[in-house]
């Protein structure tokens, strides 16, 4: 893994969003899914495999990682570690 120093903006984010006693940064986000929901209804009305919200979110994450590989980096020990490859996985109902 390639390691780089953490920028001021990242240090501030780590300080601002970190919970006391927790070494990880956590963030809660609220998203309006009315437009993607309508899109999924139109897609699923067509013949073919059904598409779920989980498929849509996984595809969006995969595209972000493909376009911006730095988004898959990990900040630990005061350094940024970039991973050599990107992957996105989601649970699958095997039934």
Buried (B, 14 or more C-beta within 10 A) or exposed (E): EEEEEBEEEBEEBBEEEEEEEEEEBEEEEEEEEEEBEEEBEEBEEEEEEEBEEEBBBBEEBBEBBEEEBEEBBEBEEEBBEEEEEBEBEEEEEEE
